[in-house]
Amino acid sequence: MSTAEEKLPTGYRQGFTTAITVLVTASLLYFRFVTFEAGSGEWTTLGKICASFVGLSILALLWTLWRALQPEDEQVSIYKKTLLWFAAGVILMVLGFGAHVVASIPR
């Protein structure tokens, strides 16, 4: 059996889609805090970078969720590409958090 024909074990996709939806929800709530809440402070260059990273993270995670829900994602080779999109979304989210931490440091 070739790698392209291998099927994922039962439960992998379900767990993965749950993880994606949890991170999308957290990202949306964080994005709301960073961009719309009064406590987030004045807009700075770092604040705009933070909001951009988090916004891109949300888009990447939504794309990942869409890919994960496709029937073709049962194939290991396609699932691995979806995992890369997930990793990209998580990295963007962490970069957004990091930019927010730096932006929050009193000057």
Secondary structure, 3 states (H helix, E strand, C coil): CCHHHCECCCCHHHHHHHHHHHHHHHHHHHHHHHHHCHHHCCCCHHHHHHHHHHHHHHHHHHHHHHHHCCHHHHEHHHHHHHHHHHHHHHHHHHHHHHHHHHHHCCC
